[in-house]
Amino acid sequence: MKTLILQGEQHKFEYLYKSITLEDKDKDLIPYEAEIRVYVANSTETEIGDLRELADDEFMTEVERQGKVYTLQGFQIAVNYEELYLDESYIRFISVPLPV
């Protein structure tokens, strides 16, 4: 097992986890704050083929282009108040790191 000692100001390390190569099972060993966001991609608003086949970062980029990224609470409100229609949509719940 390797030990990593971090020194310095916390904000300098906010995206450190992206710089270190870890296996998927070890990715949550480096602490950072995150929130779960809901990404809703409408298949009729894109020229990309099968949205289900995209990696998370590609899916996130496409959904951000479409403007349909929600917090969990925002997603709940949008669905319950019928501000968001989910016909022909693909949904992913993705944990996104927060800036420190």
Phi and psi in radians as a Rosetta constraint file:
Dihedral C 1 N 2 CA 2 C 2 CIRCULARHARMONIC -1.742 0.35
Dihedral N 2 CA 2 C 2 N 3 CIRCULARHARMONIC 2.555 0.35
Dihedral C 2 N 3 CA 3 C 3 CIRCULARHARMONIC -1.951 0.35
Dihedral N 3 CA 3 C 3 N 4 CIRCULARHARMONIC 2.315 0.35
Dihedral C 3 N 4 CA 4 C 4 CIRCULARHARMONIC -1.964 0.35
Dihedral N 4 CA 4 C 4 N 5 CIRCULARHARMONIC 2.122 0.35
Dihedral C 4 N 5 CA 5 C 5 CIRCULARHARMONIC -1.896 0.35
Dihedral N 5 CA 5 C 5 N 6 CIRCULARHARMONIC 2.138 0.35
Dihedral C 5 N 6 CA 6 C 6 CIRCULARHARMONIC -1.827 0.35
Dihedral N 6 CA 6 C 6 N 7 CIRCULARHARMONIC 2.284 0.35
Dihedral C 6 N 7 CA 7 C 7 CIRCULARHARMONIC -2.258 0.35
Dihedral N 7 CA 7 C 7 N 8 CIRCULARHARMONIC 2.634 0.35
Dihedral C 7 N 8 CA 8 C 8 CIRCULARHARMONIC 2.005 0.35
Dihedral N 8 CA 8 C 8 N 9 CIRCULARHARMONIC -2.977 0.35
Dihedral C 8 N 9 CA 9 C 9 CIRCULARHARMONIC -1.299 0.35
Dihedral N 9 CA 9 C 9 N 10 CIRCULARHARMONIC 2.488 0.35
Dihedral C 9 N 10 CA 10 C 10 CIRCULARHARMONIC -1.056 0.35
Dihedral N 10 CA 10 C 10 N 11 CIRCULARHARMONIC -0.692 0.35
Dihedral C 10 N 11 CA 11 C 11 CIRCULARHARMONIC -1.143 0.35
Dihedral N 11 CA 11 C 11 N 12 CIRCULARHARMONIC -0.339 0.35
Dihedral C 11 N 12 CA 12 C 12 CIRCULARHARMONIC -1.223 0.35
Dihedral N 12 CA 12 C 12 N 13 CIRCULARHARMONIC -0.345 0.35
Dihedral C 12 N 13 CA 13 C 13 CIRCULARHARMONIC -1.866 0.35
Dihedral N 13 CA 13 C 13 N 14 CIRCULARHARMONIC 0.209 0.35
Dihedral C 13 N 14 CA 14 C 14 CIRCULARHARMONIC -1.078 0.35
Dihedral N 14 CA 14 C 14 N 15 CIRCULARHARMONIC -0.500 0.35
Dihedral C 14 N 15 CA 15 C 15 CIRCULARHARMONIC -2.024 0.35
Dihedral N 15 CA 15 C 15 N 16 CIRCULARHARMONIC 0.444 0.35
Dihedral C 15 N 16 CA 16 C 16 CIRCULARHARMONIC -1.019 0.35
Dihedral N 16 CA 16 C 16 N 17 CIRCULARHARMONIC -0.642 0.35
Dihedral C 16 N 17 CA 17 C 17 CIRCULARHARMONIC -1.039 0.35
Dihedral N 17 CA 17 C 17 N 18 CIRCULARHARMONIC -0.434 0.35
Dihedral C 17 N 18 CA 18 C 18 CIRCULARHARMONIC -1.300 0.35
Dihedral N 18 CA 18 C 18 N 19 CIRCULARHARMONIC -0.425 0.35
Dihedral C 18 N 19 CA 19 C 19 CIRCULARHARMONIC -1.516 0.35
Dihedral N 19 CA 19 C 19 N 20 CIRCULARHARMONIC -0.250 0.35
Dihedral C 19 N 20 CA 20 C 20 CIRCULARHARMONIC -1.824 0.35
Dihedral N 20 CA 20 C 20 N 21 CIRCULARHARMONIC 2.307 0.35
Dihedral C 20 N 21 CA 21 C 21 CIRCULARHARMONIC -1.496 0.35
Dihedral N 21 CA 21 C 21 N 22 CIRCULARHARMONIC 2.018 0.35
Dihedral C 21 N 22 CA 22 C 22 CIRCULARHARMONIC -2.236 0.35
Dihedral N 22 CA 22 C 22 N 23 CIRCULARHARMONIC 2.666 0.35
Dihedral C 22 N 23 CA 23 C 23 CIRCULARHARMONIC -1.235 0.35
Dihedral N 23 CA 23 C 23 N 24 CIRCULARHARMONIC 2.716 0.35
Dihedral C 23 N 24 CA 24 C 24 CIRCULARHARMONIC -0.918 0.35
Dihedral N 24 CA 24 C 24 N 25 CIRCULARHARMONIC -0.687 0.35
Dihedral C 24 N 25 CA 25 C 25 CIRCULARHARMONIC -1.190 0.35
Dihedral N 25 CA 25 C 25 N 26 CIRCULARHARMONIC -0.290 0.35
Dihedral C 25 N 26 CA 26 C 26 CIRCULARHARMONIC -1.838 0.35
Dihedral N 26 CA 26 C 26 N 27 CIRCULARHARMONIC -0.001 0.35
Dihedral C 26 N 27 CA 27 C 27 CIRCULARHARMONIC -1.101 0.35
Dihedral N 27 CA 27 C 27 N 28 CIRCULARHARMONIC -0.469 0.35
Dihedral C 27 N 28 CA 28 C 28 CIRCULARHARMONIC -1.606 0.35
Dihedral N 28 CA 28 C 28 N 29 CIRCULARHARMONIC 0.295 0.35
Dihedral C 28 N 29 CA 29 C 29 CIRCULARHARMONIC -1.359 0.35
Dihedral N 29 CA 29 C 29 N 30 CIRCULARHARMONIC -0.438 0.35
Dihedral C 29 N 30 CA 30 C 30 CIRCULARHARMONIC -1.654 0.35
Dihedral N 30 CA 30 C 30 N 31 CIRCULARHARMONIC 2.058 0.35
Dihedral C 30 N 31 CA 31 C 31 CIRCULARHARMONIC -1.282 0.35
Dihedral N 31 CA 31 C 31 N 32 CIRCULARHARMONIC 2.438 0.35
Dihedral C 31 N 32 CA 32 C 32 CIRCULARHARMONIC -2.812 0.35
Dihedral N 32 CA 32 C 32 N 33 CIRCULARHARMONIC 2.713 0.35
Dihedral C 32 N 33 CA 33 C 33 CIRCULARHARMONIC -1.445 0.35
Dihedral N 33 CA 33 C 33 N 34 CIRCULARHARMONIC 2.496 0.35
Dihedral C 33 N 34 CA 34 C 34 CIRCULARHARMONIC -2.553 0.35
Dihedral N 34 CA 34 C 34 N 35 CIRCULARHARMONIC 2.807 0.35
Dihedral C 34 N 35 CA 35 C 35 CIRCULARHARMONIC -2.328 0.35
Dihedral N 35 CA 35 C 35 N 36 CIRCULARHARMONIC 2.683 0.35
Dihedral C 35 N 36 CA 36 C 36 CIRCULARHARMONIC -1.553 0.35
Dihedral N 36 CA 36 C 36 N 37 CIRCULARHARMONIC 2.216 0.35
Dihedral C 36 N 37 CA 37 C 37 CIRCULARHARMONIC -2.007 0.35
Dihedral N 37 CA 37 C 37 N 38 CIRCULARHARMONIC 2.625 0.35
Dihedral C 37 N 38 CA 38 C 38 CIRCULARHARMONIC -1.835 0.35
Dihedral N 38 CA 38 C 38 N 39 CIRCULARHARMONIC 2.121 0.35
Dihedral C 38 N 39 CA 39 C 39 CIRCULARHARMONIC -1.866 0.35
Dihedral N 39 CA 39 C 39 N 40 CIRCULARHARMONIC 2.101 0.35
Dihedral C 39 N 40 CA 40 C 40 CIRCULARHARMONIC -2.038 0.35
Dihedral N 40 CA 40 C 40 N 41 CIRCULARHARMONIC 1.956 0.35
Dihedral C 40 N 41 CA 41 C 41 CIRCULARHARMONIC -1.850 0.35
Dihedral N 41 CA 41 C 41 N 42 CIRCULARHARMONIC 2.189 0.35
Dihedral C 41 N 42 CA 42 C 42 CIRCULARHARMONIC -1.585 0.35
Dihedral N 42 CA 42 C 42 N 43 CIRCULARHARMONIC 2.136 0.35
Dihedral C 42 N 43 CA 43 C 43 CIRCULARHARMONIC -1.184 0.35
Dihedral N 43 CA 43 C 43 N 44 CIRCULARHARMONIC -0.332 0.35
Dihedral C 43 N 44 CA 44 C 44 CIRCULARHARMONIC -1.500 0.35
Dihedral N 44 CA 44 C 44 N 45 CIRCULARHARMONIC -0.158 0.35
Dihedral C 44 N 45 CA 45 C 45 CIRCULARHARMONIC -1.823 0.35
Dihedral N 45 CA 45 C 45 N 46 CIRCULARHARMONIC 0.347 0.35
Dihedral C 45 N 46 CA 46 C 46 CIRCULARHARMONIC -2.439 0.35
Dihedral N 46 CA 46 C 46 N 47 CIRCULARHARMONIC 2.714 0.35
Dihedral C 46 N 47 CA 47 C 47 CIRCULARHARMONIC -1.788 0.35
Dihedral N 47 CA 47 C 47 N 48 CIRCULARHARMONIC -0.005 0.35
Dihedral C 47 N 48 CA 48 C 48 CIRCULARHARMONIC -1.268 0.35
Dihedral N 48 CA 48 C 48 N 49 CIRCULARHARMONIC 2.529 0.35
Dihedral C 48 N 49 CA 49 C 49 CIRCULARHARMONIC -1.065 0.35
Dihedral N 49 CA 49 C 49 N 50 CIRCULARHARMONIC -1.988 0.35
Dihedral C 49 N 50 CA 50 C 50 CIRCULARHARMONIC -1.481 0.35
Dihedral N 50 CA 50 C 50 N 51 CIRCULARHARMONIC 1.893 0.35
Dihedral C 50 N 51 CA 51 C 51 CIRCULARHARMONIC -1.102 0.35
Dihedral N 51 CA 51 C 51 N 52 CIRCULARHARMONIC -0.455 0.35
Dihedral C 51 N 52 CA 52 C 52 CIRCULARHARMONIC -1.180 0.35
Dihedral N 52 CA 52 C 52 N 53 CIRCULARHARMONIC -0.362 0.35
Dihedral C 52 N 53 CA 53 C 53 CIRCULARHARMONIC -1.539 0.35
Dihedral N 53 CA 53 C 53 N 54 CIRCULARHARMONIC -0.132 0.35
Dihedral C 53 N 54 CA 54 C 54 CIRCULARHARMONIC -1.289 0.35
Dihedral N 54 CA 54 C 54 N 55 CIRCULARHARMONIC 2.555 0.35
Dihedral C 54 N 55 CA 55 C 55 CIRCULARHARMONIC -1.206 0.35
Dihedral N 55 CA 55 C 55 N 56 CIRCULARHARMONIC 2.803 0.35
Dihedral C 55 N 56 CA 56 C 56 CIRCULARHARMONIC -0.960 0.35
Dihedral N 56 CA 56 C 56 N 57 CIRCULARHARMONIC -0.773 0.35
Dihedral C 56 N 57 CA 57 C 57 CIRCULARHARMONIC -1.137 0.35
Dihedral N 57 CA 57 C 57 N 58 CIRCULARHARMONIC -0.646 0.35
Dihedral C 57 N 58 CA 58 C 58 CIRCULARHARMONIC -1.202 0.35
Dihedral N 58 CA 58 C 58 N 59 CIRCULARHARMONIC -0.725 0.35
Dihedral C 58 N 59 CA 59 C 59 CIRCULARHARMONIC -1.080 0.35
Dihedral N 59 CA 59 C 59 N 60 CIRCULARHARMONIC -0.774 0.35
Dihedral C 59 N 60 CA 60 C 60 CIRCULARHARMONIC -1.072 0.35
Dihedral N 60 CA 60 C 60 N 61 CIRCULARHARMONIC -0.751 0.35
Dihedral C 60 N 61 CA 61 C 61 CIRCULARHARMONIC -1.067 0.35
Dihedral N 61 CA 61 C 61 N 62 CIRCULARHARMONIC -0.778 0.35
Dihedral C 61 N 62 CA 62 C 62 CIRCULARHARMONIC -1.140 0.35
Dihedral N 62 CA 62 C 62 N 63 CIRCULARHARMONIC -0.757 0.35
Dihedral C 62 N 63 CA 63 C 63 CIRCULARHARMONIC -1.174 0.35
Dihedral N 63 CA 63 C 63 N 64 CIRCULARHARMONIC -0.674 0.35
Dihedral C 63 N 64 CA 64 C 64 CIRCULARHARMONIC -1.081 0.35
Dihedral N 64 CA 64 C 64 N 65 CIRCULARHARMONIC -0.629 0.35
Dihedral C 64 N 65 CA 65 C 65 CIRCULARHARMONIC -1.105 0.35
Dihedral N 65 CA 65 C 65 N 66 CIRCULARHARMONIC -0.680 0.35
Dihedral C 65 N 66 CA 66 C 66 CIRCULARHARMONIC -1.360 0.35
Dihedral N 66 CA 66 C 66 N 67 CIRCULARHARMONIC -0.311 0.35
Dihedral C 66 N 67 CA 67 C 67 CIRCULARHARMONIC 1.365 0.35
Dihedral N 67 CA 67 C 67 N 68 CIRCULARHARMONIC 0.606 0.35
Dihedral C 67 N 68 CA 68 C 68 CIRCULARHARMONIC -2.190 0.35
Dihedral N 68 CA 68 C 68 N 69 CIRCULARHARMONIC 1.085 0.35
Dihedral C 68 N 69 CA 69 C 69 CIRCULARHARMONIC -1.974 0.35
Dihedral N 69 CA 69 C 69 N 70 CIRCULARHARMONIC 2.272 0.35
Dihedral C 69 N 70 CA 70 C 70 CIRCULARHARMONIC -2.278 0.35
Dihedral N 70 CA 70 C 70 N 71 CIRCULARHARMONIC 2.662 0.35
Dihedral C 70 N 71 CA 71 C 71 CIRCULARHARMONIC -1.340 0.35
Dihedral N 71 CA 71 C 71 N 72 CIRCULARHARMONIC 2.953 0.35
Dihedral C 71 N 72 CA 72 C 72 CIRCULARHARMONIC -1.045 0.35
Dihedral N 72 CA 72 C 72 N 73 CIRCULARHARMONIC -0.759 0.35
Dihedral C 72 N 73 CA 73 C 73 CIRCULARHARMONIC -1.169 0.35
Dihedral N 73 CA 73 C 73 N 74 CIRCULARHARMONIC -0.715 0.35
Dihedral C 73 N 74 CA 74 C 74 CIRCULARHARMONIC -1.110 0.35
Dihedral N 74 CA 74 C 74 N 75 CIRCULARHARMONIC -0.670 0.35
Dihedral C 74 N 75 CA 75 C 75 CIRCULARHARMONIC -1.127 0.35
Dihedral N 75 CA 75 C 75 N 76 CIRCULARHARMONIC -0.778 0.35
Dihedral C 75 N 76 CA 76 C 76 CIRCULARHARMONIC -1.022 0.35
Dihedral N 76 CA 76 C 76 N 77 CIRCULARHARMONIC -0.802 0.35
Dihedral C 76 N 77 CA 77 C 77 CIRCULARHARMONIC -1.135 0.35
Dihedral N 77 CA 77 C 77 N 78 CIRCULARHARMONIC -0.793 0.35
Dihedral C 77 N 78 CA 78 C 78 CIRCULARHARMONIC -1.068 0.35
Dihedral N 78 CA 78 C 78 N 79 CIRCULARHARMONIC -0.686 0.35
Dihedral C 78 N 79 CA 79 C 79 CIRCULARHARMONIC -1.301 0.35
Dihedral N 79 CA 79 C 79 N 80 CIRCULARHARMONIC -0.805 0.35
Dihedral C 79 N 80 CA 80 C 80 CIRCULARHARMONIC -1.154 0.35
Dihedral N 80 CA 80 C 80 N 81 CIRCULARHARMONIC -0.559 0.35
Dihedral C 80 N 81 CA 81 C 81 CIRCULARHARMONIC -1.698 0.35
Dihedral N 81 CA 81 C 81 N 82 CIRCULARHARMONIC 0.251 0.35
Dihedral C 81 N 82 CA 82 C 82 CIRCULARHARMONIC 0.968 0.35
Dihedral N 82 CA 82 C 82 N 83 CIRCULARHARMONIC 0.624 0.35
Dihedral C 82 N 83 CA 83 C 83 CIRCULARHARMONIC -1.550 0.35
Dihedral N 83 CA 83 C 83 N 84 CIRCULARHARMONIC -0.217 0.35
Dihedral C 83 N 84 CA 84 C 84 CIRCULARHARMONIC -2.294 0.35
Dihedral N 84 CA 84 C 84 N 85 CIRCULARHARMONIC 2.156 0.35
Dihedral C 84 N 85 CA 85 C 85 CIRCULARHARMONIC -1.813 0.35
Dihedral N 85 CA 85 C 85 N 86 CIRCULARHARMONIC 2.311 0.35
Dihedral C 85 N 86 CA 86 C 86 CIRCULARHARMONIC -1.766 0.35
Dihedral N 86 CA 86 C 86 N 87 CIRCULARHARMONIC 0.135 0.35
Dihedral C 86 N 87 CA 87 C 87 CIRCULARHARMONIC -1.089 0.35
Dihedral N 87 CA 87 C 87 N 88 CIRCULARHARMONIC 2.369 0.35
Dihedral C 87 N 88 CA 88 C 88 CIRCULARHARMONIC 1.022 0.35
Dihedral N 88 CA 88 C 88 N 89 CIRCULARHARMONIC 0.558 0.35
Dihedral C 88 N 89 CA 89 C 89 CIRCULARHARMONIC -2.042 0.35
Dihedral N 89 CA 89 C 89 N 90 CIRCULARHARMONIC 2.667 0.35
Dihedral C 89 N 90 CA 90 C 90 CIRCULARHARMONIC -2.041 0.35
Dihedral N 90 CA 90 C 90 N 91 CIRCULARHARMONIC 2.401 0.35
Dihedral C 90 N 91 CA 91 C 91 CIRCULARHARMONIC -2.125 0.35
Dihedral N 91 CA 91 C 91 N 92 CIRCULARHARMONIC 2.395 0.35
Dihedral C 91 N 92 CA 92 C 92 CIRCULARHARMONIC -2.305 0.35
Dihedral N 92 CA 92 C 92 N 93 CIRCULARHARMONIC 2.434 0.35
Dihedral C 92 N 93 CA 93 C 93 CIRCULARHARMONIC -1.793 0.35
Dihedral N 93 CA 93 C 93 N 94 CIRCULARHARMONIC 1.993 0.35
Dihedral C 93 N 94 CA 94 C 94 CIRCULARHARMONIC -2.174 0.35
Dihedral N 94 CA 94 C 94 N 95 CIRCULARHARMONIC 2.295 0.35
Dihedral C 94 N 95 CA 95 C 95 CIRCULARHARMONIC -1.387 0.35
Dihedral N 95 CA 95 C 95 N 96 CIRCULARHARMONIC 2.142 0.35
Dihedral C 95 N 96 CA 96 C 96 CIRCULARHARMONIC -2.063 0.35
Dihedral N 96 CA 96 C 96 N 97 CIRCULARHARMONIC 2.250 0.35
Dihedral C 96 N 97 CA 97 C 97 CIRCULARHARMONIC -1.130 0.35
Dihedral N 97 CA 97 C 97 N 98 CIRCULARHARMONIC 2.499 0.35
Dihedral C 97 N 98 CA 98 C 98 CIRCULARHARMONIC -1.708 0.35
Dihedral N 98 CA 98 C 98 N 99 CIRCULARHARMONIC 2.530 0.35
Dihedral C 98 N 99 CA 99 C 99 CIRCULARHARMONIC -1.134 0.35
Dihedral N 99 CA 99 C 99 N 100 CIRCULARHARMONIC 2.493 0.35
